[in-house]
Amino acid sequence: MRWLRRLWTRRTPDAGQTAIWLYVACGRCGEVMRIRADRRYDLASALRDIGESGPAYTMHKDIVGTRCFQRIAVDVEFDARLGMLAHRISGGRWLTEAEYHATIP
């Protein structure tokens, strides 16, 4: 009967397993932001052939802060193990996690 209970019990995945955190600062007002991207929904597969070079996944995010309405466009490329290969940002600047935590009081 335990299998029946597991069948009908709704399990939600841990947020740490599906979250990719991005840290950016607005280029106009300097607001620092922590943005959550979901691995299941925000990544697009590049569908490369075996042995072909390039990113396995790409992601595009448009971010708007709360202080000003400057649009920050972020493009990120990931390998097959979801390691970040490259990132491009316009309208802001990229922050590391340590830089983000240093600016938050």
N, CA, C and O atoms as a printed pandas DataFrame, in Angstrom:
     atom_number atom_name residue_name chain_id  residue_number  x_coord  y_coord  z_coord
0              1         N          MET        A               1    0.817   -1.202    0.000
1              2        CA          MET        A               1    0.000    0.000    0.000
2              3         C          MET        A               1    0.860    1.264    0.000
3              4         O          MET        A               1    0.371    2.353   -0.302
4              5         N          ARG        A               2    2.140    1.118    0.339
5              6        CA          ARG        A               2    3.009    2.283    0.370
6              7         C          ARG        A               2    3.184    2.862   -1.043
7              8         O          ARG        A               2    3.292    4.077   -1.211
8              9         N          TRP        A               3    3.212    1.996   -2.039
9             10        CA          TRP        A               3    3.373    2.467   -3.410
10            11         C          TRP        A               3    2.171    3.279   -3.858
11            12         O          TRP        A               3    2.311    4.220   -4.639
12            13         N          LEU        A               4    0.980    2.918   -3.363
13            14        CA          LEU        A               4   -0.222    3.656   -3.706
14            15         C          LEU        A               4   -0.190    5.051   -3.096
15            16         O          LEU        A               4   -0.596    6.024   -3.733
16            17         N          ARG        A               5    0.293    5.145   -1.867
17            18        CA          ARG        A               5    0.412    6.438   -1.200
18            19         C          ARG        A               5    1.423    7.321   -1.931
19            20         O          ARG        A               5    1.191    8.518   -2.101
20            21         N          ARG        A               6    2.543    6.738   -2.363
21            22        CA          ARG        A               6    3.541    7.505   -3.109
22            23         C          ARG        A               6    3.004    7.951   -4.465
23            24         O          ARG        A               6    3.380    9.009   -4.969
24            25         N          LEU        A               7    2.131    7.149   -5.048
25            26        CA          LEU        A               7    1.552    7.498   -6.334
26            27         C          LEU        A               7    0.688    8.747   -6.233
27            28         O          LEU        A               7    0.717    9.593   -7.127
28            29         N          TRP        A               8   -0.075    8.871   -5.159
29            30        CA          TRP        A               8   -1.005    9.979   -5.010
30            31         C          TRP        A               8   -0.460   11.153   -4.207
31            32         O          TRP        A               8   -1.112   12.192   -4.111
32            33         N          THR        A               9    0.716   11.001   -3.634
33            34        CA          THR        A               9    1.314   12.106   -2.876
34            35         C          THR        A               9    2.067   13.009   -3.835
35            36         O          THR        A               9    2.895   12.553   -4.625
36            37         N          ARG        A              10    1.772   14.274   -3.754
37            38        CA          ARG        A              10    2.443   15.234   -4.630
38            39         C          ARG        A              10    3.771   15.645   -4.017
39            40         O          ARG        A              10    3.826   16.152   -2.896
40            41         N          ARG        A              11    4.841   15.417   -4.773
41            42        CA          ARG        A              11    6.172   15.809   -4.313
42            43         C          ARG        A              11    6.668   16.950   -5.175
43            44         O          ARG        A              11    6.635   16.877   -6.403
44            45         N          THR        A              12    7.123   17.994   -4.529
45            46        CA          THR        A              12    7.690   19.112   -5.272
46            47         C          THR        A              12    9.202   19.007   -5.199
47            48         O          THR        A              12    9.746   18.674   -4.146
48            49         N          PRO        A              13    9.886   19.282   -6.291
49            50        CA          PRO        A              13   11.343   19.207   -6.262
50            51         C          PRO        A              13   11.920   20.310   -5.391
51            52         O          PRO        A              13   11.327   21.379   -5.244
52            53         N          ASP        A              14   13.058   20.042   -4.828
53            54        CA          ASP        A              14   13.743   21.019   -4.009
54            55         C          ASP        A              14   14.132   22.206   -4.866
55            56         O          ASP        A              14   14.641   22.030   -5.973
56            57         N          ALA        A              15   13.900   23.415   -4.371
57            58        CA          ALA        A              15   14.204   24.625   -5.135
58            59         C          ALA        A              15   15.694   24.732   -5.432
59            60         O          ALA        A              15   16.079   25.319   -6.443
60            61         N          GLY        A              16   16.534   24.177   -4.573
61            62        CA          GLY        A              16   17.967   24.228   -4.808
62            63         C          GLY        A              16   18.398   23.373   -5.981
63            64         O          GLY        A              16   19.430   23.642   -6.596
64            65         N          GLN        A              17   17.626   22.348   -6.302
65            66        CA          GLN        A              17   17.968   21.469   -7.411
66            67         C          GLN        A              17   17.578   22.064   -8.762
67            68         O          GLN        A              17   18.200   21.746   -9.776
68            69         N          THR        A              18   16.584   22.902   -8.789
69            70        CA          THR        A              18   16.102   23.436  -10.058
70            71         C          THR        A              18   16.474   24.896  -10.273
71            72         O          THR        A              18   16.231   25.428  -11.356
72            73         N          ALA        A              19   17.045   25.548   -9.297
73            74        CA          ALA        A              19   17.321   26.986   -9.400
74            75         C          ALA        A              19   18.718   27.264   -9.929
75            76         O          ALA        A              19   19.686   26.597   -9.563
76            77         N          ILE        A              20   18.802   28.261  -10.795
77            78        CA          ILE        A              20   20.054   28.849  -11.222
78            79         C          ILE        A              20   19.965   30.316  -10.813
79            80         O          ILE        A              20   19.037   31.013  -11.225
80            81         N          TRP        A              21   20.903   30.789  -10.018
81            82        CA          TRP        A              21   20.857   32.163   -9.524
82            83         C          TRP        A              21   21.771   33.043  -10.352
83            84         O          TRP        A              21   22.927   32.698  -10.597
84            85         N          LEU        A              22   21.246   34.185  -10.782
85            86        CA          LEU        A              22   21.994   35.184  -11.526
86            87         C          LEU        A              22   22.069   36.443  -10.672
87            88         O          LEU        A              22   21.093   36.822  -10.025
88            89         N          TYR        A              23   23.215   37.079  -10.672
89            90        CA          TYR        A              23   23.421   38.297   -9.883
90            91         C          TYR        A              23   23.816   39.408  -10.836
91            92         O          TYR        A              23   24.836   39.313  -11.518
92            93         N          VAL        A              24   23.005   40.471  -10.887
93            94        CA          VAL        A              24   23.259   41.581  -11.803
94            95         C          VAL        A              24   23.072   42.905  -11.067
95            96         O          VAL        A              24   22.422   42.972  -10.024
96            97         N          ALA        A              25   23.656   43.951  -11.635
97            98        CA          ALA        A              25   23.473   45.314  -11.145
98            99         C          ALA        A              25   22.997   46.163  -12.306
99           100         O          ALA        A              25   23.495   46.026  -13.423
100          101         N          CYS        A              26   22.045   47.034  -12.054
101          102        CA          CYS        A              26   21.499   47.912  -13.080
102          103         C          CYS        A              26   22.559   48.928  -13.491
103          104         O          CYS        A              26   23.268   49.470  -12.642
104          105         N          GLY        A              27   22.664   49.183  -14.778
105          106        CA          GLY        A              27   23.637   50.143  -15.284
106          107         C          GLY        A              27   23.220   51.577  -15.068
107          108         O          GLY        A              27   24.070   52.467  -15.082
108          109         N          ARG        A              28   21.943   51.833  -14.868
109          110        CA          ARG        A              28   21.454   53.196  -14.695
110          111         C          ARG        A              28   21.434   53.618  -13.226
111          112         O          ARG        A              28   22.007   54.649  -12.873
112          113         N          CYS        A              29   20.777   52.829  -12.363
113          114        CA          CYS        A              29   20.615   53.249  -10.963
114          115         C          CYS        A              29   21.524   52.496  -10.000
115          116         O          CYS        A              29   21.655   52.902   -8.846
116          117         N          GLY        A              30   22.150   51.418  -10.438
117          118        CA          GLY        A              30   23.058   50.664   -9.582
118          119         C          GLY        A              30   22.389   49.641   -8.684
119          120         O          GLY        A              30   23.052   49.039   -7.839
120          121         N          GLU        A              31   21.085   49.431   -8.848
121          122        CA          GLU        A              31   20.369   48.443   -8.028
122          123         C          GLU        A              31   20.939   47.052   -8.281
123          124         O          GLU        A              31   21.114   46.642   -9.428
124          125         N          VAL        A              32   21.229   46.324   -7.189
125          126        CA          VAL        A              32   21.714   44.953   -7.324
126          127         C          VAL        A              32   20.531   43.998   -7.174
127          128         O          VAL        A              32   19.652   44.202   -6.336
128          129         N          MET        A              33   20.528   42.956   -8.001
129          130        CA          MET        A              33   19.396   42.038   -8.025
130          131         C          MET        A              33   19.873   40.600   -8.057
131          132         O          MET        A              33   20.893   40.278   -8.667
132          133         N          ARG        A              34   19.125   39.752   -7.397
133          134        CA          ARG        A              34   19.338   38.308   -7.427
134          135         C          ARG        A              34   18.145   37.726   -8.176
135          136         O          ARG        A              34   17.001   37.847   -7.736
136          137         N          ILE        A              35   18.429   37.091   -9.317
137          138        CA          ILE        A              35   17.383   36.601  -10.200
138          139         C          ILE        A              35   17.433   35.078  -10.228
139          140         O          ILE        A              35   18.496   34.481  -10.398
140          141         N          ARG        A              36   16.258   34.457  -10.058
141          142        CA          ARG        A              36   16.167   33.002  -10.082
142          143         C          ARG        A              36   15.699   32.557  -11.462
143          144         O          ARG        A              36   14.703   33.055  -11.988
144          145         N          ALA        A              37   16.429   31.620  -12.033
145          146        CA          ALA        A              37   16.033   30.982  -13.289
146          147         C          ALA        A              37   15.802   29.504  -12.994
147          148         O          ALA        A              37   16.543   28.906  -12.215
148          149         N          ASP        A              38   14.805   28.923  -13.595
149          150        CA          ASP        A              38   14.471   27.523  -13.372
150          151         C          ASP        A              38   15.085   26.678  -14.481
151          152         O          ASP        A              38   14.905   26.965  -15.664
152          153         N          ARG        A              39   15.805   25.642  -14.093
153          154        CA          ARG        A              39   16.466   24.770  -15.071
154          155         C          ARG        A              39   15.477   24.058  -15.972
155          156         O          ARG        A              39   15.797   23.741  -17.117
156          157         N          ARG        A              40   14.283   23.804  -15.468
157          158        CA          ARG        A              40   13.307   23.046  -16.252
158          159         C          ARG        A              40   12.615   23.888  -17.308
159          160         O          ARG        A              40   12.223   23.364  -18.351
160          161         N          TYR        A              41   12.456   25.184  -17.063
161          162        CA          TYR        A              41   11.629   26.000  -17.951
162          163         C          TYR        A              41   12.385   27.111  -18.668
163          164         O          TYR        A              41   11.975   27.511  -19.758
164          165         N          ASP        A              42   13.454   27.617  -18.107
165          166        CA          ASP        A              42   14.142   28.775  -18.680
166          167         C          ASP        A              42   15.267   28.417  -19.646
167          168         O          ASP        A              42   15.716   29.272  -20.409
168          169         N          LEU        A              43   15.723   27.179  -19.626
169          170        CA          LEU        A              43   16.811   26.783  -20.513
170          171         C          LEU        A              43   16.262   26.255  -21.836
171          172         O          LEU        A              43   15.252   25.551  -21.870
172          173         N          ALA        A              44   16.943   26.606  -22.920
173          174        CA          ALA        A              44   16.588   26.099  -24.245
174          175         C          ALA        A              44   17.719   25.199  -24.723
175          176         O          ALA        A              44   18.886   25.586  -24.672
176          177         N          SER        A              45   17.381   24.012  -25.180
177          178        CA          SER        A              45   18.381   23.069  -25.664
178          179         C          SER        A              45   18.884   23.511  -27.036
179          180         O          SER        A              45   18.105   23.935  -27.889
180          181         N          ALA        A              46   20.204   23.405  -27.236
181          182        CA          ALA        A              46   20.803   23.795  -28.514
182          183         C          ALA        A              46   20.735   22.661  -29.539
183          184         O          ALA        A              46   20.952   22.899  -30.727
184          185         N          LEU        A              47   20.441   21.445  -29.108
185          186        CA          LEU        A              47   20.299   20.272  -29.978
186          187         C          LEU        A              47   21.489   20.117  -30.925
187          188         O          LEU        A              47   21.342   20.180  -32.146
188          189         N          ARG        A              48   22.640   19.919  -30.351
189          190        CA          ARG        A              48   23.868   19.734  -31.134
190          191         C          ARG        A              48   24.075   18.246  -31.427
191          192         O          ARG        A              48   23.620   17.380  -30.679
192          193         N          ASP        A              49   24.766   17.974  -32.523
193          194        CA          ASP        A              49   25.129   16.604  -32.867
194          195         C          ASP        A              49   26.270   16.134  -31.967
195          196         O          ASP        A              49   26.960   16.951  -31.358
196          197         N          ILE        A              50   26.464   14.835  -31.885
197          198        CA          ILE        A              50   27.522   14.263  -31.058
198          199         C          ILE        A              50   28.872   14.747  -31.576
199          200         O          ILE        A              50   29.157   14.649  -32.770
200          201         N          GLY        A              51   29.678   15.253  -30.699
201          202        CA          GLY        A              51   31.003   15.749  -31.050
202          203         C          GLY        A              51   31.040   17.179  -31.546
203          204         O          GLY        A              51   32.123   17.732  -31.735
204          205         N          GLU        A              52   29.895   17.789  -31.762
205          206        CA          GLU        A              52   29.849   19.171  -32.219
206          207         C          GLU        A              52   30.113   20.103  -31.047
207          208         O          GLU        A              52   29.578   19.904  -29.956
208          209         N          SER        A              53   30.930   21.109  -31.267
209          210        CA          SER        A              53   31.279   22.023  -30.177
210          211         C          SER        A              53   30.208   23.097  -30.033
211          212         O          SER        A              53   29.413   23.340  -30.941
212          213         N          GLY        A              54   30.212   23.725  -28.877
213          214        CA          GLY        A              54   29.265   24.795  -28.601
214          215         C          GLY        A              54   28.452   24.484  -27.363
215          216         O          GLY        A              54   28.571   23.401  -26.791
216          217         N          PRO        A              55   27.631   25.423  -26.952
217          218        CA          PRO        A              55   26.838   25.228  -25.732
218          219         C          PRO        A              55   25.724   24.205  -25.933
219          220         O          PRO        A              55   25.174   24.067  -27.025
220          221         N          ALA        A              56   25.408   23.496  -24.858
221          222        CA          ALA        A              56   24.309   22.538  -24.899
222          223         C          ALA        A              56   22.973   23.216  -24.605
223          224         O          ALA        A              56   21.934   22.792  -25.110
224          225         N          TYR        A              57   23.005   24.270  -23.788
225          226        CA          TYR        A              57   21.795   25.000  -23.412
226          227         C          TYR        A              57   22.068   26.497  -23.481
227          228         O          TYR        A              57   23.192   26.945  -23.257
228          229         N          THR        A              58   21.038   27.253  -23.790
229          230        CA          THR        A              58   21.114   28.705  -23.769
230          231         C          THR        A              58   19.934   29.245  -22.973
231          232         O          THR        A              58   18.910   28.580  -22.822
232          233         N          MET        A              59   20.099   30.462  -22.470
233          234        CA          MET        A              59   19.026   31.088  -21.706
234          235         C          MET        A              59   19.052   32.584  -21.984
235          236         O          MET        A              59   20.119   33.196  -22.022
236          237         N          HIS        A              60   17.885   33.165  -22.176
237          238        CA          HIS        A              60   17.746   34.610  -22.321
238          239         C          HIS        A              60   16.769   35.096  -21.259
239          240         O          HIS        A              60   15.683   34.538  -21.103
240          241         N          LYS        A              61   17.154   36.130  -20.537
241          242        CA          LYS        A              61   16.285   36.716  -19.509
242          243         C          LYS        A              61   16.267   38.217  -19.698
243          244         O          LYS        A              61   17.317   38.826  -19.905
244          245         N          ASP        A              62   15.102   38.820  -19.633
245          246        CA          ASP        A              62   14.955   40.271  -19.563
246          247         C          ASP        A              62   14.568   40.611  -18.134
247          248         O          ASP        A              62   13.593   40.080  -17.602
248          249         N          ILE        A              63   15.335   41.499  -17.518
249          250        CA          ILE        A              63   15.173   41.815  -16.106
250          251         C          ILE        A              63   14.858   43.297  -15.970
251          252         O          ILE        A              63   15.474   44.130  -16.635
252          253         N          VAL        A              64   13.903   43.626  -15.112
253          254        CA          VAL        A              64   13.577   45.009  -14.790
254          255         C          VAL        A              64   13.572   45.126  -13.278
255          256         O          VAL        A              64   12.914   44.339  -12.597
256          257         N          GLY        A              65   14.299   46.099  -12.746
257          258        CA          GLY        A              65   14.390   46.282  -11.302
258          259         C          GLY        A              65   13.202   47.038  -10.738
259          260         O          GLY        A              65   12.226   47.300  -11.440
260          261         N          THR        A              66   13.297   47.383   -9.470
261          262        CA          THR        A              66   12.208   48.098   -8.810
262          263         C          THR        A              66   12.477   49.593   -8.696
263          264         O          THR        A              66   11.538   50.365   -8.500
264          265         N          ARG        A              67   13.726   50.021   -8.812
265          266        CA          ARG        A              67   14.050   51.450   -8.693
266          267         C          ARG        A              67   13.777   52.211   -9.978
267          268         O          ARG        A              67   13.111   53.247   -9.964
268          269         N          CYS        A              68   14.284   51.707  -11.072
269          270        CA          CYS        A              68   14.059   52.338  -12.374
270          271         C          CYS        A              68   13.565   51.251  -13.325
271          272         O          CYS        A              68   13.537   50.070  -12.979
272          273         N          PHE        A              69   13.187   51.662  -14.499
273          274        CA          PHE        A              69   12.617   50.685  -15.421
274          275         C          PHE        A              69   13.551   50.392  -16.581
275          276         O          PHE        A              69   13.107   50.158  -17.705
276          277         N          GLN        A              70   14.841   50.407  -16.304
277          278        CA          GLN        A              70   15.864   50.037  -17.277
278          279         C          GLN        A              70   15.770   48.530  -17.529
279          280         O          GLN        A              70   15.748   47.740  -16.585
280          281         N          ARG        A              71   15.714   48.138  -18.801
281          282        CA          ARG        A              71   15.670   46.714  -19.143
282          283         C          ARG        A              71   17.090   46.185  -19.204
283          284         O          ARG        A              71   17.946   46.756  -19.879
284          285         N          ILE        A              72   17.336   45.092  -18.498
285          286        CA          ILE        A              72   18.630   44.424  -18.484
286          287         C          ILE        A              72   18.443   43.097  -19.207
287          288         O          ILE        A              72   17.669   42.246  -18.767
288          289         N          ALA        A              73   19.147   42.924  -20.308
289          290        CA          ALA        A              73   19.049   41.697  -21.099
290          291         C          ALA        A              73   20.253   40.819  -20.794
291          292         O          ALA        A              73   21.396   41.263  -20.906
292          293         N          VAL        A              74   19.996   39.563  -20.407
293          294        CA          VAL        A              74   21.049   38.616  -20.052
294          295         C          VAL        A              74   20.935   37.395  -20.961
295          296         O          VAL        A              74   19.862   36.805  -21.089
296          297         N          ASP        A              75   22.049   37.023  -21.592
297          298        CA          ASP        A              75   22.144   35.801  -22.387
298          299         C          ASP        A              75   23.246   34.944  -21.787
299          300         O          ASP        A              75   24.370   35.414  -21.606
300          301         N          VAL        A              76   22.932   33.684  -21.476
301          302        CA          VAL        A              76   23.887   32.788  -20.832
302          303         C          VAL        A              76   23.948   31.490  -21.626
303          304         O          VAL        A              76   22.927   30.992  -22.102
304          305         N          GLU        A              77   25.159   30.946  -21.763
305          306        CA          GLU        A              77   25.364   29.661  -22.426
306          307         C          GLU        A              77   25.872   28.657  -21.398
307          308         O          GLU        A              77   26.731   28.981  -20.578
308          309         N          PHE        A              78   25.336   27.429  -21.445
309          310        CA          PHE        A              78   25.686   26.375  -20.501
310          311         C          PHE        A              78   26.182   25.153  -21.240
311          312         O          PHE        A              78   25.797   24.909  -22.384
312          313         N          ASP        A              79   27.045   24.378  -20.580
313          314        CA          ASP        A              79   27.466   23.100  -21.147
314          315         C          ASP        A              79   26.451   22.031  -20.745
315          316         O          ASP        A              79   25.424   22.349  -20.145
316          317         N          ALA        A              80   26.727   20.780  -21.067
317          318        CA          ALA        A              80   25.780   19.693  -20.803
318          319         C          ALA        A              80   25.565   19.453  -19.310
319          320         O          ALA        A              80   24.510   18.956  -18.916
320          321         N          ARG        A              81   26.534   19.793  -18.482
321          322        CA          ARG        A              81   26.396   19.628  -17.031
322          323         C          ARG        A              81   25.930   20.898  -16.347
323          324         O          ARG        A              81   26.044   21.026  -15.128
324          325         N          LEU        A              82   25.406   21.836  -17.117
325          326        CA          LEU        A              82   24.878   23.113  -16.659
326          327         C          LEU        A              82   25.938   24.000  -16.006
327          328         O          LEU        A              82   25.643   24.785  -15.105
328          329         N          GLY        A              83   27.153   23.860  -16.471
329          330        CA          GLY        A              83   28.209   24.788  -16.081
330          331         C          GLY        A              83   28.176   25.978  -17.030
331          332         O          GLY        A              83   27.983   25.811  -18.234
332          333         N          MET        A              84   28.362   27.171  -16.493
333          334        CA          MET        A              84   28.274   28.374  -17.303
334          335         C          MET        A              84   29.501   28.500  -18.205
335          336         O          MET        A              84   30.634   28.507  -17.725
336          337         N          LEU        A              85   29.266   28.598  -19.511
337          338        CA          LEU        A              85   30.351   28.768  -20.480
338          339         C          LEU        A              85   30.610   30.240  -20.774
339          340         O          LEU        A              85   31.759   30.684  -20.771
340          341         N          ALA        A              86   29.560   30.989  -21.025
341          342        CA          ALA        A              86   29.698   32.403  -21.377
342          343         C          ALA        A              86   28.428   33.139  -20.973
343          344         O          ALA        A              86   27.354   32.547  -20.861
344          345         N          HIS        A              87   28.574   34.439  -20.758
345          346        CA          HIS        A              87   27.415   35.268  -20.471
346          347         C          HIS        A              87   27.613   36.648  -21.090
347          348         O          HIS        A              87   28.725   37.173  -21.143
348          349         N          ARG        A              88   26.514   37.214  -21.553
349          350        CA          ARG        A              88   26.491   38.556  -22.113
350          351         C          ARG        A              88   25.372   39.322  -21.427
351          352         O          ARG        A              88   24.311   38.769  -21.140
352          353         N          ILE        A              89   25.620   40.599  -21.168
353          354        CA          ILE        A              89   24.632   41.414  -20.484
354          355         C          ILE        A              89   24.630   42.801  -21.110
355          356         O          ILE        A              89   25.686   43.347  -21.431
356          357         N          SER        A              90   23.454   43.360  -21.279
357          358        CA          SER        A              90   23.345   44.736  -21.751
358          359         C          SER        A              90   22.380   45.477  -20.830
359          360         O          SER        A              90   21.355   44.936  -20.415
360          361         N          GLY        A              91   22.725   46.711  -20.521
361          362        CA          GLY        A              91   21.897   47.511  -19.613
362          363         C          GLY        A              91   22.292   47.350  -18.166
363          364         O          GLY        A              91   21.636   47.913  -17.290
364          365         N          GLY        A              92   23.328   46.612  -17.887
365          366        CA          GLY        A              92   23.761   46.392  -16.515
366          367         C          GLY        A              92   25.125   45.739  -16.489
367          368         O          GLY        A              92   25.824   45.682  -17.501
368          369         N          ARG        A              93   25.493   45.248  -15.326
369          370        CA          ARG        A              93   26.771   44.541  -15.218
370          371         C          ARG        A              93   26.569   43.267  -14.412
371          372         O          ARG        A              93   25.682   43.173  -13.563
372          373         N          TRP        A              94   27.406   42.308  -14.701
373          374        CA          TRP        A              94   27.359   40.994  -14.075
374          375         C          TRP        A              94   28.038   41.055  -12.711
375          376         O          TRP        A              94   29.082   41.692  -12.572
376          377         N          LEU        A              95   27.466   40.408  -11.710
377          378        CA          LEU        A              95   28.052   40.327  -10.373
378          379         C          LEU        A              95   28.303   38.872  -10.017
379          380         O          LEU        A              95   27.601   37.975  -10.485
380          381         N          THR        A              96   29.308   38.649   -9.186
381          382        CA          THR        A              96   29.490   37.330   -8.591
382          383         C          THR        A              96   28.617   37.256   -7.349
383          384         O          THR        A              96   28.100   38.270   -6.881
384          385         N          GLU        A              97   28.459   36.066   -6.825
385          386        CA          GLU        A              97   27.658   35.906   -5.616
386          387         C          GLU        A              97   28.287   36.656   -4.449
387          388         O          GLU        A              97   27.573   37.236   -3.631
388          389         N          ALA        A              98   29.617   36.650   -4.363
389          390        CA          ALA        A              98   30.307   37.360   -3.284
390          391         C          ALA        A              98   30.101   38.866   -3.404
391          392         O          ALA        A              98   29.896   39.537   -2.392
392          393         N          GLU        A              99   30.152   39.410   -4.617
393          394        CA          GLU        A              99   29.917   40.838   -4.809
394          395         C          GLU        A              99   28.492   41.215   -4.438
395          396         O          GLU        A              99   28.256   42.273   -3.855
396          397         N          TYR        A             100   27.550   40.359   -4.772
397          398        CA          TYR        A             100   26.150   40.608   -4.434
398          399         C          TYR        A             100   25.971   40.672   -2.911
399          400         O          TYR        A             100   25.353   41.604   -2.397
400          401         N          HIS        A             101   26.511   39.687   -2.198
401          402        CA          HIS        A             101   26.351   39.656   -0.751
402          403         C          HIS        A             101   27.105   40.788   -0.066
403          404         O          HIS        A             101   26.719   41.212    1.023
404          405         N          ALA        A             102   28.174   41.283   -0.683
405          406        CA          ALA        A             102   28.922   42.392   -0.100
406          407         C          ALA        A             102   28.158   43.704   -0.217
407          408         O          ALA        A             102   28.364   44.599    0.603
408          409         N          THR        A             103   27.289   43.847   -1.204
409          410        CA          THR        A             103   26.550   45.085   -1.394
410          411         C          THR        A             103   25.221   45.105   -0.653
411          412         O          THR        A             103   24.655   46.177   -0.440
412          413         N          ILE        A             104   24.714   43.949   -0.258
413          414        CA          ILE        A             104   23.446   43.871    0.469
414          415         C          ILE        A             104   23.719   44.103    1.955
415          416         O          ILE        A             104   24.566   43.425    2.537
416          417         N          PRO        A             105   23.009   45.058    2.581
417          418        CA          PRO        A             105   23.242   45.315    4.026
418          419         C          PRO        A             105   22.707   44.211    4.913
419          420         O          PRO        A             105   22.829   44.288    6.135
